[in-house]
Amino acid sequence: MDFVRSRAGGLRILHRPDLAPEHVVRAIEAHRHNADRGREFCEHWGPASSVSRVVLRREQGDLDLAVKWNHPRGARRAASEWLLGSRAARALAGALRLADLGIAHPETWAVAERRRPGRVVESFQLTGFVAGSRPLPAAMPELAAAPRRRRAVAFEVGRLLGTLHAAGLDHRDLKHSNLLVGPDDRVALLDLDSLEPPRRPRWRHRVRALGQLEAYASDLYPELPRSDRARVLCAYLERVPSLAPRRRALVDDVRRWVERRLAHWQGRDRAFHIYYPLAPRPPLDPTLVDVRSARVPGPACA
């Protein structure tokens, strides 16, 4: 899919040809309103970013979007994003890198940036939803009662990571809420701005990635059989067979990484920490934006 460059509402917008830039601005305005109202009106809400569901009512059909706002985070970070690309632009680049790998991910409709001389102030990403999917932590209670499906999902997670590393990609934030389980138990990947550009992952990158998956599994699902968690490594090595002779060293280094991470997490106050673990959100009513007229109705979840 080719994207079109436009400007509207003080934003630089990269969008699909069938989505008008003015409609992108309206969707962003609706999300700002949701974010200003707080966590209960968003799918995700935090100091670094927020996400809410916005449905654009268009003549050519409704468009159900997840609108992500990457919040301003200071002059130094803004200057860095101006040089390296905004989080929204990097997420689009990550999606394009996944196009030929067979890894499911949300479809990008538009990204937008607000820039001032020498820095990116804020950025936005508009994507579709992966139909029928749920974050892995939300799907796990159902998977716990279906061992065959649970094992299949474990293999899918390992294959996904192995496919990334075999392609020279490294995802820096493999928390389980960034993994979606679809109705066919296929696993989709989120937070694509965390995908490092193509390069051969080093040993420490592999240890960290496998360690993140194992640490979250150990903490969120302590009752999960070790044999099920080991399937992630088996599937990973299936995609990266050159590491099979070093399997024991990999297991030992991952175990040490996990022990350090779990010890660090013990000091966190979960009652007030909004990122760890990310509690599954109940379905929220979308904000409806009618772009067929000048009228913008208030959020349906008001």
TILUM-325393 format. One record per atom (N, C-alpha, C, O): x, y, z negated. Coordinates in steps of 0.05 Angstrom, whole numbers, padded with zeros to 5 digits, always signed. Example, Ala and Ser with C-alpha at 12.3 -4.5 7.8 and 13.67 -1.06 7.14 Angstrom:
+00264-00114-00156
+00246-00090-00156
+00264-00066-00156
+00285-00066-00169
+00257-00045-00142
+00273-00021-00143
+00258+00001-00157
+00268+00023-00161
//
This chain:
+00017-00024+00000
+00000+00000+00000
+00018+00025+00000
+00035+00028-00017
+00013+00043+00020
+00028+00068+00021
+00014+00088+00002
-00010+00088-00002
+00030+00105-00010
+00020+00126-00028
+00025+00153-00015
+00043+00157+00001
+00007+00172-00023
+00007+00199-00012
+00016+00218-00034
+00007+00216-00057
+00033+00237-00027
+00041+00258-00046
+00023+00282-00043
+00018+00292-00022
+00014+00292-00067
-00003+00315-00067
+00003+00332-00092
+00018+00323-00110
-00009+00355-00094
-00008+00372-00117
-00037+00381-00124
-00052+00389-00106
-00044+00379-00149
-00070+00388-00158
-00069+00392-00188
-00056+00376-00202
-00083+00412-00198
-00085+00416-00227
-00058+00420-00240
-00054+00413-00264
-00038+00431-00226
-00012+00435-00237
+00005+00409-00239
+00025+00409-00252
-00004+00388-00226
+00009+00362-00227
+00020+00354-00200
+00009+00361-00179
+00043+00340-00200
+00052+00326-00177
+00040+00298-00177
+00044+00283-00196
+00026+00291-00156
+00010+00266-00156
+00019+00248-00133
+00022+00258-00110
+00023+00223-00139
+00028+00202-00119
+00004+00183-00121
+00000+00170-00141
-00012+00182-00100
-00038+00168-00102
-00044+00152-00077
-00032+00157-00055
-00062+00133-00080
-00071+00117-00057
-00087+00135-00039
-00101+00153-00048
-00087+00130-00012
-00102+00147+00006
-00132+00148+00001
-00145+00168+00007
-00143+00127-00011
-00172+00126-00016
-00179+00137-00043
-00202+00133-00052
-00161+00151-00057
-00167+00164-00082
-00158+00193-00080
-00134+00199-00078
-00177+00212-00080
-00171+00240-00077
-00155+00251-00101
-00160+00242-00123
-00136+00269-00096
-00120+00280-00119
-00138+00294-00139
-00132+00293-00163
-00159+00307-00130
-00178+00320-00149
-00191+00300-00167
-00197+00306-00190
-00196+00276-00157
-00208+00255-00174
-00188+00245-00194
-00195+00238-00217
-00162+00244-00187
-00141+00237-00206
-00141+00257-00229
-00139+00250-00253
-00143+00283-00222
-00143+00304-00243
-00167+00301-00261
-00164+00304-00285
-00190+00295-00250
-00214+00292-00266
-00211+00268-00285
-00220+00270-00309
-00200+00246-00276
-00196+00223-00293
-00177+00230-00316
-00181+00221-00339
-00156+00244-00310
-00136+00252-00330
-00149+00271-00351
-00145+00268-00375
-00166+00289-00342
-00180+00307-00360
-00198+00291-00379
-00200+00298-00403
-00211+00271-00368
-00229+00255-00385
-00213+00240-00406
-00221+00237-00429
-00189+00230-00398
-00173+00216-00417
-00162+00235-00439
-00161+00227-00462
-00154+00258-00431
-00145+00278-00451
-00166+00282-00472
-00160+00283-00496
-00191+00284-00463
-00213+00288-00482
-00215+00264-00501
-00219+00268-00525
-00213+00240-00490
-00214+00216-00507
-00191+00216-00527
-00195+00210-00551
-00166+00222-00518
-00143+00222-00535
-00145+00242-00557
-00137+00238-00580
-00157+00266-00551
-00160+00287-00571
-00180+00278-00593
-00178+00287-00616
-00198+00260-00586
-00218+00251-00605
-00207+00229-00623
-00218+00224-00644
-00185+00217-00615
-00172+00198-00633
-00173+00169-00624
-00183+00162-00603
-00162+00152-00641
-00158+00124-00635
-00184+00109-00628
-00183+00092-00610
-00206+00115-00640
-00230+00100-00636
-00241+00104-00608
-00259+00089-00600
-00231+00123-00593
-00242+00128-00567
-00222+00120-00545
-00225+00127-00521
-00201+00105-00553
-00180+00097-00535
-00175+00067-00538
-00180+00055-00558
-00165+00055-00516
-00156+00027-00517
-00130+00025-00532
-00125+00005-00546
-00114+00045-00530
-00089+00047-00545
-00084+00076-00551
-00089+00094-00534
-00074+00082-00575
-00070+00110-00583
-00046+00111-00602
-00046+00098-00623
-00026+00127-00594
-00002+00129-00611
+00014+00154-00604
+00005+00169-00587
+00036+00159-00618
+00051+00184-00614
+00065+00185-00587
+00069+00207-00576
+00072+00162-00575
+00087+00162-00550
+00068+00161-00525
+00075+00172-00504
+00045+00147-00528
+00027+00144-00506
-00001+00138-00516
-00005+00130-00539
-00020+00141-00498
-00048+00133-00503
-00061+00123-00478
-00053+00131-00456
-00081+00106-00481
-00095+00094-00458
-00124+00094-00464
-00133+00087-00486
-00140+00102-00444
-00169+00099-00447
-00181+00090-00421
-00169+00092-00399
-00206+00080-00422
-00220+00070-00398
-00237+00092-00387
-00254+00104-00401
-00233+00098-00361
-00249+00118-00347
-00260+00106-00322
-00245+00094-00306
-00286+00109-00317
-00299+00100-00293
-00305+00124-00275
-00321+00141-00283
-00294+00125-00252
-00300+00145-00232
-00324+00137-00215
-00323+00116-00202
-00345+00153-00217
-00369+00147-00200
-00364+00161-00173
-00366+00186-00171
-00359+00145-00152
-00353+00156-00125
-00373+00146-00105
-00387+00126-00109
-00375+00161-00083
-00393+00153-00061
-00386+00126-00050
-00403+00110-00043
-00359+00120-00049
-00351+00094-00038
-00350+00072-00058
-00340+00050-00052
-00360+00077-00082
-00361+00056-00103
-00347+00064-00128
-00327+00080-00127
-00356+00054-00151
-00344+00061-00176
-00316+00050-00178
-00310+00028-00167
-00299+00064-00192
-00271+00056-00196
-00265+00055-00226
-00265+00076-00239
-00261+00031-00236
-00257+00026-00265
-00227+00028-00270
-00211+00011-00261
-00218+00048-00285
-00190+00054-00288
-00181+00054-00317
-00196+00061-00335
-00156+00045-00322
-00142+00050-00347
-00124+00074-00342
-00106+00073-00325
-00128+00095-00356
-00112+00120-00353
-00093+00121-00376
-00101+00123-00400
-00067+00121-00370
-00046+00122-00390
-00032+00149-00390
-00024+00158-00369
-00031+00161-00413
-00018+00187-00416
+00008+00183-00431
+00007+00175-00455
+00031+00188-00419
+00056+00188-00432
+00061+00215-00444
+00067+00234-00429
+00059+00218-00470
+00059+00244-00483
+00086+00258-00482
+00106+00245-00479
+00086+00284-00484
+00111+00299-00486
+00127+00290-00510
+00115+00286-00532
+00153+00286-00507
+00170+00275-00529
+00196+00291-00532
+00216+00279-00539
+00194+00317-00529
+00218+00333-00534
+00234+00340-00509
+00232+00326-00489
+00250+00361-00511
+00264+00371-00488
+00285+00351-00478
+00289+00348-00454
+00299+00338-00497
+00320+00319-00489
+00309+00296-00473
+00320+00289-00452
+00287+00284-00483
+00275+00261-00469
+00263+00271-00442
+00264+00256-00422
+00252+00295-00442
+00240+00306-00417
+00262+00310-00396
+00257+00303-00372
+00285+00320-00404
+00307+00323-00385
+00317+00297-00374
+00324+00294-00351
+00318+00276-00392
+00326+00250-00384
+00307+00238-00363
+00315+00226-00344
+00281+00242-00368
+00261+00232-00349
+00262+00246-00322
+00257+00235-00301
+00270+00272-00323
+00273+00287-00298
+00295+00275-00281
+00293+00274-00257
+00316+00265-00294
+00339+00253-00280
+00333+00224-00271
+00339+00216-00249
+00321+00209-00290
+00318+00180-00285
+00290+00173-00274
+00286+00150-00265
+00271+00192-00275
+00244+00186-00267
+00226+00184-00292
+00234+00173-00312
+00202+00194-00289
+00183+00193-00312
+00175+00164-00317
+00179+00147-00301
+00163+00160-00341
+00154+00133-00347
+00133+00124-00327
+00133+00100-00320
+00116+00142-00318
+00096+00134-00298
+00109+00126-00272
+00101+00106-00259
+00128+00142-00263
+00142+00136-00238
+00157+00109-00240
+00157+00094-00221
+00170+00104-00263
+00184+00079-00266
+00165+00055-00267
+00171+00034-00258
+00141+00060-00278
+00121+00038-00279
+00112+00031-00250
+00109+00007-00244
+00108+00051-00233
+00101+00046-00205
+00124+00031-00191
+00119+00012-00176
+00149+00039-00196
+00172+00026-00184
+00173-00003-00194
+00179-00021-00178
+00167-00008-00220
+00166-00035-00230
+00145-00052-00217
+00150-00075-00210
+00121-00040-00212
+00100-00055-00198
+00108-00063-00170
+00102-00085-00161
+00122-00045-00156
+00131-00051-00129
+00152-00073-00129
+00153-00089-00111
+00169-00074-00150
+00189-00095-00152
+00176-00122-00156
+00187-00143-00148
+00153-00123-00170
+00140-00148-00175
+00124-00158-00151
+00115-00181-00152
+00120-00142-00131
+00102-00149-00110
+00109-00175-00096
+00091-00190-00088
+00135-00181-00094
+00143-00205-00079
+00149-00228-00098
+00159-00249-00089
+00145-00225-00124
+00153-00246-00143
+00130-00263-00152
+00134-00283-00167
+00106-00256-00145
+00082-00272-00153
+00075-00269-00182
+00061-00286-00193
+00084-00247-00195
+00077-00241-00223
+00053-00222-00223
+00054-00200-00212
+00032-00230-00236
+00007-00214-00237
+00013-00189-00254
+00027-00190-00274
+00000-00166-00246
+00003-00141-00260
-00020-00123-00252
-00032-00128-00230
-00027-00102-00267
-00048-00085-00259
-00042-00069-00233
-00019-00062-00229
-00062-00065-00217
-00058-00050-00192
-00057-00020-00198
-00074-00009-00211
-00036-00007-00187
-00033+00022-00191
-00048+00037-00170
-00046+00032-00146
-00064+00057-00180
-00078+00075-00162
-00065+00102-00159
-00067+00114-00137
-00052+00111-00180
-00040+00138-00178
-00021+00141-00202
-00025+00130-00223
-00001+00158-00198
+00016+00168-00220
+00018+00198-00216
+00016+00208-00194
+00021+00212-00238
+00022+00242-00238
+00042+00251-00258
+00046+00239-00279
+00054+00274-00252
+00074+00286-00270
+00069+00316-00271
+00061+00329-00252
+00074+00327-00295
+00075+00355-00298
+00104+00363-00304
+00116+00354-00323
+00115+00380-00287
+00143+00387-00288
+00147+00417-00294
+00131+00433-00285
+00168+00422-00308
+00178+00449-00311
+00207+00449-00303
+00219+00427-00302
+00219+00471-00296
+00247+00471-00286
+00265+00454-00303
+00269+00459-00327
+00277+00433-00291
+00296+00416-00305
+00286+00394-00322
+00301+00380-00335
+00259+00391-00324
+00249+00370-00341
+00221+00362-00334
+00206+00377-00321
+00214+00337-00341
+00186+00326-00339
+00172+00330-00365
+00182+00321-00386
+00150+00344-00366
+00136+00350-00391
+00119+00327-00399
+00119+00319-00423
+00104+00315-00381
+00087+00293-00387
+00081+00278-00361
+00084+00289-00339
+00072+00253-00363
+00065+00237-00339
+00041+00220-00345
+00034+00215-00368
+00028+00211-00324
+00003+00196-00325
+00005+00173-00305
+00017+00175-00284
-00009+00151-00312
-00011+00128-00294
-00039+00119-00294
-00051+00114-00315
-00051+00115-00270
-00078+00105-00267
-00077+00077-00255
-00067+00075-00232
-00086+00057-00269
-00086+00030-00258
-00113+00017-00261
-00130+00027-00276
-00117-00004-00246
-00140-00021-00251
-00136-00039-00274
-00115-00039-00287
-00156-00056-00280
-00154-00076-00300
-00150-00103-00288
-00159-00108-00265
-00136-00121-00302
-00133-00149-00293
-00159-00163-00302
-00163-00168-00325
-00176-00169-00282
-00203-00178-00288
-00204-00203-00306
-00189-00222-00301
-00220-00201-00327
-00224-00224-00344
-00201-00231-00363
-00201-00252-00375
-00181-00214-00364
-00157-00221-00380
-00159-00209-00408
-00175-00191-00414
-00143-00220-00426
-00141-00211-00454
-00112-00211-00462
-00096-00228-00453
-00104-00193-00480
-00077-00195-00491
-00073-00222-00504
-00091-00234-00516
-00048-00232-00502
-00042-00258-00513
-00050-00261-00543
-00061-00282-00549
-00046-00241-00560
-00055-00245-00588
-00085-00248-00590
-00095-00263-00608
-00100-00235-00572
-00130-00238-00573
-00138-00265-00562
-00159-00276-00571
-00123-00276-00543
-00130-00302-00532
-00122-00326-00549
-00132-00348-00545
-00103-00321-00567
-00091-00344-00581
-00111-00359-00599
-00109-00384-00600
-00130-00347-00612
-00149-00363-00628
-00164-00384-00610
-00168-00406-00619
-00171-00376-00586
-00184-00395-00568
-00164-00416-00559
-00171-00440-00556
-00139-00408-00553
-00119-00427-00543
-00111-00446-00565
-00104-00469-00560
-00113-00437-00590
-00106-00455-00613
-00123-00480-00613
-00114-00501-00623
-00148-00477-00604
-00166-00500-00604
-00164-00516-00578
-00179-00536-00575
-00147-00508-00560
-00144-00522-00534
-00114-00527-00529
-00102-00511-00514
-00103-00548-00541
-00073-00552-00539
-00063-00553-00510
-00041-00543-00504
-00078-00565-00492
-00068-00568-00464
-00066-00540-00452
-00046-00534-00438
-00086-00523-00456
-00085-00496-00445
-00062-00480-00458
-00048-00465-00445
-00059-00483-00484
-00039-00469-00499
-00011-00476-00488
+00006-00458-00485
-00006-00501-00483
+00019-00509-00472
+00024-00498-00444
+00046-00490-00437
+00002-00497-00429
+00004-00486-00402
+00011-00457-00402
+00027-00447-00386
-00001-00442-00421
+00005-00413-00424
+00034-00410-00433
+00048-00391-00423
+00044-00426-00451
+00072-00425-00459
+00091-00428-00435
+00110-00414-00433
+00085-00448-00419
+00101-00452-00395
+00099-00427-00376
+00120-00419-00365
+00075-00416-00374
+00072-00392-00357
+00089-00369-00366
+00102-00355-00351
+00090-00365-00393
+00106-00343-00404
+00136-00348-00398
+00150-00329-00390
+00145-00373-00402
+00173-00379-00396
+00180-00375-00367
+00201-00365-00360
+00162-00384-00349
+00167-00381-00321
+00167-00352-00313
+00184-00344-00296
+00150-00336-00325
+00149-00308-00318
+00176-00295-00325
+00187-00280-00309
+00186-00300-00349
+00211-00288-00357
+00234-00298-00340
+00251-00283-00331
+00234-00324-00334
+00255-00335-00317
+00255-00324-00289
+00276-00319-00277
+00231-00319-00279
+00228-00307-00252
+00239-00279-00252
+00253-00271-00233
+00234-00264-00273
+00244-00237-00275
+00275-00237-00275
+00287-00223-00259
+00286-00253-00292
+00316-00254-00295
+00329-00265-00269
+00350-00255-00261
+00316-00285-00257
+00327-00295-00232
+00328-00274-00210
+00344-00275-00192
+00309-00255-00211
+00307-00234-00192
+00324-00210-00199
+00324-00189-00185
+00338-00211-00222
+00355-00189-00231
+00340-00168-00245
+00350-00145-00247
+00317-00174-00257
+00301-00155-00271
+00301-00162-00301
+00301-00185-00308
+00299-00141-00318
+00299-00146-00347
+00277-00128-00359
+00278-00104-00355
+00259-00140-00373
+00237-00125-00387
+00246-00120-00416
+00251-00140-00430
+00246-00095-00424
+00257-00089-00450
+00237-00090-00473
+00244-00085-00496
+00212-00095-00467
+00191-00093-00488
+00171-00116-00485
+00148-00112-00477
+00180-00141-00491
+00164-00164-00488
+00147-00171-00512
+00147-00194-00521
+00134-00151-00524
+00116-00157-00545
+00091-00171-00533
+00085-00167-00509
+00078-00188-00548
+00057-00205-00537
+00033-00189-00527
+00018-00199-00510
+00029-00165-00537
+00007-00149-00527
+00012-00139-00499
-00006-00129-00486
+00037-00142-00489
+00043-00135-00461
+00041-00159-00442
+00048-00157-00419
+00030-00181-00453
+00025-00205-00437
-00006-00210-00437
-00017-00213-00458
-00018-00211-00414
-00046-00215-00411
-00052-00244-00401
-00038-00253-00383
-00071-00257-00414
-00078-00284-00405
-00105-00282-00390
-00125-00273-00400
-00104-00290-00365
-00128-00289-00348
-00146-00313-00351
-00139-00332-00366
-00169-00313-00338
-00188-00335-00341
-00177-00361-00331
-00186-00383-00339
-00157-00360-00313
-00144-00384-00302
-00119-00391-00318
-00103-00407-00309
-00115-00377-00341
-00091-00380-00358
-00066-00371-00344
-00044-00377-00353
-00069-00355-00323
-00046-00342-00311
-00038-00318-00328
-00055-00305-00339
-00012-00313-00331
-00002-00292-00348
+00006-00268-00331
+00021-00270-00312
-00005-00244-00339
+00002-00219-00325
+00019-00202-00344
+00019-00205-00368
+00035-00184-00332
+00054-00168-00346
+00046-00139-00346
+00038-00128-00326
+00049-00126-00370
+00043-00098-00373
+00068-00082-00379
+00090-00094-00381
+00065-00056-00383
+00087-00038-00391
+00110-00040-00371
+00133-00045-00379
+00104-00035-00346
+00124-00040-00325
+00146-00018-00324
+00165-00022-00310
+00142+00004-00339
+00164+00023-00340
+00187+00012-00356
+00209+00024-00356
+00183-00010-00371
+00204-00023-00386
+00221-00042-00369
+00240-00054-00379
+00214-00045-00344
+00230-00062-00326
+00255-00047-00318
+00254-00026-00306
+00278-00059-00324
+00303-00047-00316
+00307-00051-00285
+00296-00071-00274
+00320-00033-00272
+00324-00036-00243
+00341-00061-00237
+00354-00071-00255
+00339-00070-00212
+00352-00095-00205
+00382-00096-00213
+00398-00079-00205
+00388-00115-00229
+00416-00121-00237
+00416-00148-00250
+00395-00158-00259
+00438-00161-00252
+00440-00187-00264
+00439-00184-00294
+00457-00172-00306
+00418-00195-00307
+00417-00192-00336
+00440-00205-00350
+00448-00228-00343
+00452-00192-00369
+00474-00203-00384
+00464-00222-00406
+00440-00224-00410
+00482-00236-00418
+00475-00255-00439
+00458-00242-00461
+00438-00253-00469
+00467-00219-00470
+00452-00206-00491
+00424-00198-00483
+00406-00197-00500
+00420-00191-00457
+00393-00185-00448
+00375-00210-00449
+00352-00208-00456
+00387-00232-00441
+00371-00257-00442
+00364-00265-00470
+00342-00274-00476
+00384-00262-00488
+00379-00269-00517
+00357-00251-00528
+00339-00260-00542
+00359-00225-00522
+00339-00206-00532
+00311-00213-00522
+00292-00212-00537
+00309-00218-00496
+00283-00224-00484
+00270-00249-00496
+00247-00249-00505
+00285-00271-00497
+00275-00295-00509
+00270-00291-00539
+00251-00302-00550
+00287-00276-00552
+00284-00270-00581
+00258-00255-00586
+00245-00260-00606
+00252-00235-00570
+00227-00220-00574
+00203-00238-00572
+00185-00237-00589
+00202-00255-00552
+00180-00273-00549
+00177-00292-00573
+00155-00296-00584
+00200-00303-00582
+00199-00322-00605
+00193-00307-00631
+00179-00318-00648
+00204-00283-00635
+00198-00269-00660
+00169-00262-00663
+00157-00266-00684
+00156-00253-00641
+00128-00247-00643
+00112-00272-00647
+00092-00273-00662
+00120-00294-00634
+00105-00320-00638
+00108-00329-00667
+00088-00338-00678
+00132-00327-00678
+00136-00336-00705
+00120-00320-00725
+00110-00330-00745
+00118-00294-00720
+00105-00276-00739
+00074-00277-00736
+00060-00277-00755
+00065-00276-00711
+00036-00274-00706
+00022-00301-00708
-00001-00303-00716
+00036-00323-00700
+00023-00349-00700
+00042-00369-00715
+00053-00387-00702
+00046-00366-00741
+00065-00384-00755
+00057-00413-00754
+00073-00431-00758
+00031-00418-00749
+00022-00446-00748
+00027-00459-00720
+00022-00483-00717
+00037-00444-00701
+00041-00454-00674
+00063-00476-00675
+00085-00470-00686
+00058-00499-00664
+00079-00520-00665
+00104-00511-00651
+00104-00498-00631
+00127-00519-00663
+00153-00512-00652
+00156-00523-00623
+00169-00511-00606
+00144-00546-00619
+00145-00558-00592
+00132-00541-00571
+00142-00539-00548
+00110-00527-00579
+00098-00509-00560
+00115-00485-00554
+00118-00476-00531
+00128-00474-00575
+00146-00450-00571
+00170-00458-00554
+00181-00443-00539
+00179-00484-00558
+00203-00493-00543
+00197-00495-00513
+00215-00494-00496
+00171-00498-00506
+00164-00499-00478
+00170-00473-00463
+00176-00474-00439
+00170-00451-00477
+00178-00426-00464
+00207-00428-00454
+00212-00420-00431
+00225-00438-00471
+00253-00441-00463
+00255-00461-00440
+00271-00456-00421
+00241-00483-00441
+00243-00503-00420
+00234-00491-00393
+00248-00495-00373
+00212-00476-00393
+00203-00464-00368
+00222-00442-00359
+00227-00439-00335
+00234-00428-00378
+00254-00407-00370
+00278-00420-00356
+00287-00410-00335
+00288-00442-00367
+00311-00455-00355
+00304-00468-00329
+00322-00472-00312
+00279-00475-00325
+00270-00485-00299
+00274-00464-00277
+00281-00471-00254
+00271-00438-00284
+00275-00417-00265
+00304-00407-00264
+00312-00396-00244
+00319-00412-00285
+00347-00404-00286
+00364-00428-00293
+00376-00430-00315
+00366-00448-00275
+00379-00474-00282
+00409-00471-00287
+00420-00488-00300
+00421-00449-00278
+00450-00446-00283
+00457-00444-00313
+00480-00448-00321
+00436-00437-00330
+00441-00434-00358
+00437-00460-00374
+00442-00461-00398
+00427-00481-00360
+00421-00506-00375
+00445-00517-00390
+00442-00527-00412
+00470-00516-00379
+00492-00526-00394
+00498-00511-00420
+00511-00521-00438
+00488-00486-00421
+00493-00469-00445
+00468-00467-00462
+00465-00449-00478
+00451-00487-00459
+00425-00486-00474
+00429-00484-00504
+00416-00468-00517
+00447-00500-00515
+00451-00500-00544
+00461-00473-00554
+00451-00463-00574
+00480-00460-00540
+00489-00434-00547
+00467-00413-00545
+00465-00395-00562
+00450-00416-00525
+00428-00397-00522
+00408-00400-00545
+00399-00380-00556
+00401-00425-00552
+00383-00430-00574
+00394-00418-00600
+00379-00405-00615
+00420-00422-00606
+00432-00412-00630
+00432-00381-00631
+00425-00370-00652
+00439-00369-00609
+00439-00339-00609
+00411-00328-00611
+00407-00307-00625
+00392-00340-00598
+00364-00331-00600
+00354-00334-00629
+00341-00316-00640
+00361-00356-00642
+00352-00360-00669
+00363-00339-00688
+00349-00328-00705
+00389-00332-00684
+00401-00311-00701
+00388-00284-00696
+00383-00268-00714
+00382-00278-00670
+00368-00253-00663
+00341-00252-00677
+00333-00231-00687
+00326-00274-00676
+00299-00275-00687
+00301-00271-00718
+00284-00256-00729
+00320-00283-00731
+00322-00281-00760
+00327-00251-00767
+00315-00242-00787
+00344-00237-00752
+00349-00209-00758
+00324-00193-00754
+00317-00175-00770
+00310-00198-00732
+00286-00183-00726
+00263-00187-00747
+00251-00168-00756
+00259-00212-00755
+00238-00218-00775
+00246-00205-00802
+00228-00195-00816
+00271-00205-00809
+00280-00192-00834
+00274-00162-00832
+00266-00150-00852
+00279-00150-00809
+00273-00122-00806
+00243-00116-00808
+00236-00096-00820
+00227-00133-00796
+00198-00128-00797
+00186-00131-00825
+00165-00120-00830
+00199-00145-00842
+00188-00149-00869
+00185-00122-00884
+00168-00120-00902
+00200-00102-00877
+00198-00076-00891
+00177-00058-00880
+00174-00035-00889
+00162-00067-00860
+00142-00049-00847
+00115-00051-00862
+00107-00072-00871
+00102-00028-00863
+00075-00027-00874
+00055-00030-00852
+00049-00011-00837
+00044-00054-00849
+00026-00059-00826
+00000-00044-00828
-00013-00040-00807
-00008-00036-00851
-00034-00022-00854
-00034+00004-00838
-00055+00013-00830
-00011+00016-00834
-00010+00042-00821
+00008+00042-00796
+00009+00062-00782
+00021+00020-00790
+00037+00019-00766
+00021+00011-00742
+00010-00011-00742
+00019+00028-00722
+00000+00024-00700
+00011+00006-00678
-00005-00001-00660
+00037+00000-00678
+00048-00016-00657
+00052-00045-00664
+00051-00062-00646
+00057-00051-00689
+00065-00078-00695
+00049-00090-00718
+00049-00078-00740
+00035-00112-00715
+00028-00122-00688
+00005-00106-00676
-00010-00094-00691
+00002-00105-00650
-00019-00090-00638
-00045-00106-00641
-00048-00127-00628
-00063-00096-00657
-00088-00110-00662
-00105-00110-00636
-00108-00089-00623
-00116-00133-00629
-00134-00134-00605
-00157-00115-00608
-00170-00114-00629
-00163-00099-00588
-00184-00079-00589
-00210-00092-00579
-00209-00107-00559
-00233-00086-00592
-00258-00095-00580
-00264-00080-00555
-00253-00058-00551
-00280-00091-00537
-00287-00076-00512
-00300-00049-00519
-00318-00048-00536
-00291-00028-00505
-00301-00002-00510
-00317+00007-00486
-00311+00000-00463
-00339+00023-00491
-00354+00034-00469
-00336+00054-00454
-00321+00069-00466
-00338+00054-00427
-00320+00072-00412
-00330+00101-00413
-00354+00106-00418
-00312+00120-00408
-00320+00147-00402
-00327+00149-00373
-00312+00140-00355
-00351+00159-00367
-00361+00161-00340
-00356+00188-00329
-00364+00208-00341
-00343+00190-00306
-00338+00215-00292
-00350+00214-00264
-00341+00198-00248
-00370+00230-00259
-00384+00230-00234
-00371+00249-00215
-00375+00274-00217
-00354+00239-00197
-00340+00257-00178
-00357+00261-00152
-00346+00272-00133
-00382+00252-00153
-00399+00257-00130
-00411+00285-00132
-00423+00295-00113
-00408+00298-00155
-00419+00325-00159
-00399+00340-00177
-00379+00329-00185
-00406+00364-00184
-00388+00381-00201
-00393+00374-00230
-00378+00384-00247
-00413+00358-00236
-00420+00352-00264
-00402+00331-00275
-00398+00310-00263
-00391+00335-00299
-00375+00315-00313
-00389+00308-00339
-00388+00323-00358
-00404+00285-00340
-00418+00278-00365
-00398+00272-00387
-00375+00264-00382
-00408+00274-00412
-00391+00268-00435
-00386+00238-00436
-00400+00222-00423
-00366+00230-00452
-00359+00202-00454
-00383+00185-00463
-00398+00193-00481
-00386+00161-00451
-00408+00144-00459
-00405+00134-00487
-00425+00126-00499
-00380+00134-00497
-00376+00123-00524
-00379+00144-00545
-00372+00140-00569
-00390+00168-00538
-00393+00189-00558
-00415+00182-00577
-00421+00197-00596
//
